[in-house]
Amino acid sequence: MEGTLQTAFRWVLALVAQAWIFHHLVVLDGWVTPLFHLYGLVLLPLRMRPVTYLVLGGLMGVGVDLLNLGGGLFTAAGLVSGGLQPLIARLLAPREGYEADAEVGPQASGWLWWLTYTFLIVASHALWLFALEAGRWGLVPQGVGQALTSALATTALIVIVRTLFMRNARRR
């Protein structure tokens, strides 16, 4: 039960931080847009039903859209990243598969696995978001560039935040 409450708290905190802080932070003329709300999604447990990721990704997107008047862009991108999350986890799974109580994070799975997993989820979300936002084919190359730079920056931000919380957990 404690793990579920902790996951829910992270999820809500990431949504609120995105809506109130990171949504308004656009760096390098739009080439870096933090998508911190994905922090809540990348830390979801690995052995949930696939539809749960889809629903939670959609709910996260709806939350960002409602709080920032996003017009459904974040909902669509959240559904895509939530739908792809089980596929990405399966693609990166070890031969033996995941343990029943497998957590997501660098301490449980190793840094390389976790960075790859996080980047792929963030990149899928960002690519869909920026492609939709581009609105026409001529702007798609710029949207892809913005998506990749934003995905790299968001992954770095998630790593920094996760590292800070890992250190606090070790001290207790």
MIVEX-376005 format. One record per residue (C-alpha): residue number from 1; x, y, z; residue in one letter. Coordinates in Angstrom, 2 decimals. Each point is the difference from the previous one (the first is absolute). Example, Ala and Ser with C-alpha at 12.3 -4.5 7.8 and 13.67 -1.06 7.14 Angstrom:
BEGIN
{i=1 | X=12.30 | Y=-4.50 | Z=7.80 | aa=A}
{i=2 | X=1.37 | Y=3.44 | Z=-0.66 | aa=S}
REM end
This chain:
BEGIN
{i=1 | X=0.00 | Y=0.00 | Z=0.00 | aa=M}
{i=2 | X=2.85 | Y=2.38 | Z=0.82 | aa=E}
{i=3 | X=1.45 | Y=-0.42 | Z=-3.50 | aa=G}
{i=4 | X=-3.36 | Y=0.81 | Z=-1.59 | aa=T}
{i=5 | X=-0.39 | Y=3.18 | Z=2.05 | aa=L}
{i=6 | X=3.55 | Y=1.05 | Z=-0.78 | aa=Q}
{i=7 | X=-0.56 | Y=-0.59 | Z=-3.73 | aa=T}
{i=8 | X=-3.26 | Y=1.97 | Z=0.10 | aa=A}
{i=9 | X=1.70 | Y=2.85 | Z=1.87 | aa=F}
{i=10 | X=2.83 | Y=0.16 | Z=-2.58 | aa=R}
{i=11 | X=-2.54 | Y=-0.08 | Z=-2.83 | aa=W}
{i=12 | X=-2.06 | Y=2.89 | Z=1.40 | aa=V}
{i=13 | X=3.09 | Y=2.00 | Z=0.97 | aa=L}
{i=14 | X=1.42 | Y=-0.35 | Z=-3.53 | aa=A}
{i=15 | X=-3.31 | Y=1.15 | Z=-1.50 | aa=L}
{i=16 | X=-0.21 | Y=3.05 | Z=2.28 | aa=V}
{i=17 | X=3.67 | Y=0.89 | Z=-0.60 | aa=A}
{i=18 | X=-0.55 | Y=-0.21 | Z=-3.77 | aa=Q}
{i=19 | X=-3.12 | Y=2.15 | Z=0.11 | aa=A}
{i=20 | X=1.30 | Y=2.70 | Z=2.32 | aa=W}
{i=21 | X=3.73 | Y=0.14 | Z=-0.70 | aa=I}
{i=22 | X=1.30 | Y=-1.88 | Z=-3.01 | aa=F}
{i=23 | X=-2.82 | Y=0.81 | Z=-2.44 | aa=H}
{i=24 | X=1.08 | Y=3.64 | Z=0.07 | aa=H}
{i=25 | X=3.70 | Y=-0.79 | Z=-0.36 | aa=L}
{i=26 | X=0.96 | Y=0.07 | Z=-3.66 | aa=V}
{i=27 | X=3.74 | Y=0.14 | Z=-0.68 | aa=V}
{i=28 | X=1.95 | Y=0.78 | Z=-3.18 | aa=L}
{i=29 | X=-2.98 | Y=1.42 | Z=-1.89 | aa=D}
{i=30 | X=-2.08 | Y=-3.15 | Z=0.42 | aa=G}
{i=31 | X=2.73 | Y=-2.52 | Z=-0.75 | aa=W}
{i=32 | X=-0.05 | Y=-1.22 | Z=3.60 | aa=V}
{i=33 | X=-3.38 | Y=-0.45 | Z=1.64 | aa=T}
{i=34 | X=0.06 | Y=-2.00 | Z=3.25 | aa=P}
{i=35 | X=-2.64 | Y=-2.72 | Z=0.16 | aa=L}
{i=36 | X=0.44 | Y=-0.76 | Z=3.69 | aa=F}
{i=37 | X=-3.46 | Y=-1.52 | Z=0.42 | aa=H}
{i=38 | X=1.48 | Y=-3.14 | Z=-1.57 | aa=L}
{i=39 | X=1.96 | Y=-0.57 | Z=3.22 | aa=Y}
{i=40 | X=-3.16 | Y=-1.50 | Z=1.45 | aa=G}
{i=41 | X=-0.41 | Y=-2.32 | Z=-2.98 | aa=L}
{i=42 | X=3.56 | Y=-1.31 | Z=-0.23 | aa=V}
{i=43 | X=-0.05 | Y=-1.05 | Z=3.65 | aa=L}
{i=44 | X=-3.15 | Y=-2.09 | Z=-0.29 | aa=L}
{i=45 | X=0.52 | Y=-3.66 | Z=0.96 | aa=P}
{i=46 | X=0.97 | Y=-2.30 | Z=-2.88 | aa=L}
{i=47 | X=-2.55 | Y=-2.77 | Z=0.41 | aa=R}
{i=48 | X=-3.26 | Y=1.86 | Z=-0.33 | aa=M}
{i=49 | X=-2.60 | Y=-0.85 | Z=-2.63 | aa=R}
{i=50 | X=0.68 | Y=1.83 | Z=-3.31 | aa=P}
{i=51 | X=-3.35 | Y=1.77 | Z=0.08 | aa=V}
{i=52 | X=0.97 | Y=1.54 | Z=3.35 | aa=T}
{i=53 | X=2.98 | Y=1.78 | Z=-1.58 | aa=Y}
{i=54 | X=-2.25 | Y=1.22 | Z=-2.80 | aa=L}
{i=55 | X=-2.61 | Y=1.35 | Z=2.42 | aa=V}
{i=56 | X=2.58 | Y=1.63 | Z=2.30 | aa=L}
{i=57 | X=1.82 | Y=1.56 | Z=-2.96 | aa=G}
{i=58 | X=-3.29 | Y=1.39 | Z=-1.25 | aa=G}
{i=59 | X=-0.98 | Y=1.28 | Z=3.45 | aa=L}
{i=60 | X=3.38 | Y=1.69 | Z=0.37 | aa=M}
{i=61 | X=-0.50 | Y=1.69 | Z=-3.36 | aa=G}
{i=62 | X=-3.54 | Y=1.06 | Z=0.89 | aa=V}
{i=63 | X=1.32 | Y=1.49 | Z=3.24 | aa=G}
{i=64 | X=2.67 | Y=2.04 | Z=-1.80 | aa=V}
{i=65 | X=-2.49 | Y=1.07 | Z=-2.68 | aa=D}
{i=66 | X=-2.59 | Y=1.09 | Z=2.57 | aa=L}
{i=67 | X=2.48 | Y=1.89 | Z=2.16 | aa=L}
{i=68 | X=1.68 | Y=1.74 | Z=-2.95 | aa=N}
{i=69 | X=-2.72 | Y=0.09 | Z=-2.68 | aa=L}
{i=70 | X=1.97 | Y=-2.34 | Z=-2.25 | aa=G}
{i=71 | X=-2.87 | Y=-0.79 | Z=-2.35 | aa=G}
{i=72 | X=0.55 | Y=-3.77 | Z=0.14 | aa=G}
{i=73 | X=3.63 | Y=-0.09 | Z=-1.21 | aa=L}
{i=74 | X=1.31 | Y=-1.37 | Z=3.29 | aa=F}
{i=75 | X=-2.86 | Y=-2.49 | Z=0.21 | aa=T}
{i=76 | X=0.83 | Y=-1.41 | Z=-3.42 | aa=A}
{i=77 | X=3.71 | Y=-0.15 | Z=0.78 | aa=A}
{i=78 | X=-0.71 | Y=-1.55 | Z=3.42 | aa=G}
{i=79 | X=-2.10 | Y=-2.71 | Z=-1.61 | aa=L}
{i=80 | X=2.80 | Y=-0.78 | Z=-2.46 | aa=V}
{i=81 | X=2.72 | Y=-0.17 | Z=2.65 | aa=S}
{i=82 | X=-2.25 | Y=-1.96 | Z=2.37 | aa=G}
{i=83 | X=-0.87 | Y=-2.41 | Z=-2.79 | aa=G}
{i=84 | X=3.65 | Y=-0.47 | Z=-0.94 | aa=L}
{i=85 | X=1.26 | Y=-0.37 | Z=3.58 | aa=Q}
{i=86 | X=-0.69 | Y=-3.78 | Z=0.28 | aa=P}
{i=87 | X=1.53 | Y=-0.54 | Z=-3.44 | aa=L}
{i=88 | X=3.13 | Y=1.93 | Z=0.98 | aa=I}
{i=89 | X=0.26 | Y=-1.96 | Z=3.26 | aa=A}
{i=90 | X=-0.39 | Y=-3.28 | Z=-1.88 | aa=R}
{i=91 | X=2.59 | Y=1.08 | Z=-2.58 | aa=L}
{i=92 | X=2.54 | Y=0.77 | Z=2.75 | aa=L}
{i=93 | X=-0.87 | Y=-2.97 | Z=2.23 | aa=A}
{i=94 | X=2.77 | Y=-2.34 | Z=1.09 | aa=P}
{i=95 | X=-0.13 | Y=-3.59 | Z=-1.28 | aa=R}
{i=96 | X=-1.39 | Y=-1.25 | Z=3.30 | aa=E}
{i=97 | X=-2.68 | Y=2.70 | Z=-0.01 | aa=G}
{i=98 | X=-0.78 | Y=2.38 | Z=2.81 | aa=Y}
{i=99 | X=-0.51 | Y=-1.11 | Z=3.58 | aa=E}
{i=100 | X=-3.54 | Y=0.16 | Z=1.33 | aa=A}
{i=101 | X=0.80 | Y=2.95 | Z=2.27 | aa=D}
{i=102 | X=2.41 | Y=1.74 | Z=-2.42 | aa=A}
{i=103 | X=0.34 | Y=3.71 | Z=0.58 | aa=E}
{i=104 | X=0.93 | Y=2.55 | Z=-2.61 | aa=V}
{i=105 | X=3.12 | Y=1.96 | Z=0.74 | aa=G}
{i=106 | X=3.75 | Y=-0.05 | Z=-0.34 | aa=P}
{i=107 | X=0.55 | Y=-1.73 | Z=3.35 | aa=Q}
{i=108 | X=-2.19 | Y=-2.94 | Z=-1.04 | aa=A}
{i=109 | X=0.79 | Y=-0.40 | Z=-3.69 | aa=S}
{i=110 | X=3.29 | Y=1.79 | Z=-0.53 | aa=G}
{i=111 | X=0.69 | Y=3.40 | Z=-1.45 | aa=W}
{i=112 | X=0.29 | Y=-1.00 | Z=-3.67 | aa=L}
{i=113 | X=-3.32 | Y=-1.85 | Z=-0.01 | aa=W}
{i=114 | X=-1.77 | Y=2.78 | Z=1.87 | aa=W}
{i=115 | X=1.39 | Y=2.80 | Z=-2.18 | aa=L}
{i=116 | X=-0.99 | Y=-1.88 | Z=-3.15 | aa=T}
{i=117 | X=-3.48 | Y=-0.77 | Z=1.34 | aa=Y}
{i=118 | X=-0.55 | Y=3.59 | Z=1.14 | aa=T}
{i=119 | X=1.30 | Y=1.53 | Z=-3.22 | aa=F}
{i=120 | X=-2.14 | Y=-2.24 | Z=-2.22 | aa=L}
{i=121 | X=-3.18 | Y=0.83 | Z=1.91 | aa=I}
{i=122 | X=0.78 | Y=3.72 | Z=0.07 | aa=V}
{i=123 | X=1.03 | Y=0.02 | Z=-3.67 | aa=A}
{i=124 | X=-3.19 | Y=-1.78 | Z=-1.11 | aa=S}
{i=125 | X=-2.05 | Y=2.57 | Z=1.89 | aa=H}
{i=126 | X=2.00 | Y=2.96 | Z=-1.30 | aa=A}
{i=127 | X=0.03 | Y=-1.18 | Z=-3.62 | aa=L}
{i=128 | X=-3.77 | Y=-0.42 | Z=-0.03 | aa=W}
{i=129 | X=-0.58 | Y=3.30 | Z=1.84 | aa=L}
{i=130 | X=2.23 | Y=2.10 | Z=-2.24 | aa=F}
{i=131 | X=-1.20 | Y=-1.70 | Z=-3.20 | aa=A}
{i=132 | X=-3.60 | Y=0.83 | Z=0.94 | aa=L}
{i=133 | X=0.96 | Y=3.51 | Z=1.01 | aa=E}
{i=134 | X=1.80 | Y=0.58 | Z=-3.31 | aa=A}
{i=135 | X=-3.34 | Y=-0.29 | Z=-1.77 | aa=G}
{i=136 | X=1.38 | Y=-0.29 | Z=-3.53 | aa=R}
{i=137 | X=2.59 | Y=-2.14 | Z=-1.76 | aa=W}
{i=138 | X=2.46 | Y=2.84 | Z=-0.59 | aa=G}
{i=139 | X=0.45 | Y=0.53 | Z=3.72 | aa=L}
{i=140 | X=0.45 | Y=-3.69 | Z=0.90 | aa=V}
{i=141 | X=3.85 | Y=0.02 | Z=-0.34 | aa=P}
{i=142 | X=0.23 | Y=2.90 | Z=2.44 | aa=Q}
{i=143 | X=-2.49 | Y=-1.76 | Z=2.28 | aa=G}
{i=144 | X=2.14 | Y=-3.16 | Z=-0.04 | aa=V}
{i=145 | X=3.07 | Y=2.04 | Z=0.92 | aa=G}
{i=146 | X=-1.86 | Y=1.72 | Z=2.82 | aa=Q}
{i=147 | X=-1.36 | Y=-3.33 | Z=1.18 | aa=A}
{i=148 | X=3.44 | Y=-1.61 | Z=0.17 | aa=L}
{i=149 | X=1.63 | Y=2.94 | Z=1.79 | aa=T}
{i=150 | X=-2.94 | Y=0.20 | Z=2.41 | aa=S}
{i=151 | X=0.15 | Y=-3.77 | Z=0.57 | aa=A}
{i=152 | X=3.71 | Y=0.20 | Z=0.84 | aa=L}
{i=153 | X=-0.56 | Y=2.95 | Z=2.35 | aa=A}
{i=154 | X=-3.01 | Y=-1.66 | Z=1.65 | aa=T}
{i=155 | X=1.91 | Y=-3.24 | Z=0.48 | aa=T}
{i=156 | X=2.84 | Y=1.95 | Z=1.62 | aa=A}
{i=157 | X=-2.49 | Y=1.80 | Z=2.26 | aa=L}
{i=158 | X=-1.62 | Y=-3.29 | Z=1.02 | aa=I}
{i=159 | X=3.42 | Y=-1.51 | Z=0.73 | aa=V}
{i=160 | X=0.94 | Y=2.99 | Z=2.16 | aa=I}
{i=161 | X=-3.25 | Y=-0.12 | Z=1.98 | aa=V}
{i=162 | X=0.16 | Y=-3.78 | Z=0.41 | aa=R}
{i=163 | X=3.62 | Y=0.20 | Z=1.16 | aa=T}
{i=164 | X=-0.91 | Y=2.63 | Z=2.60 | aa=L}
{i=165 | X=-2.82 | Y=-2.16 | Z=1.37 | aa=F}
{i=166 | X=2.20 | Y=-3.13 | Z=-0.02 | aa=M}
{i=167 | X=2.54 | Y=1.75 | Z=2.17 | aa=R}
{i=168 | X=-2.69 | Y=1.11 | Z=2.45 | aa=N}
{i=169 | X=-1.32 | Y=-3.56 | Z=0.24 | aa=A}
{i=170 | X=3.49 | Y=-1.35 | Z=0.78 | aa=R}
{i=171 | X=0.50 | Y=2.48 | Z=2.86 | aa=R}
{i=172 | X=-3.08 | Y=-1.17 | Z=1.89 | aa=R}
REM end
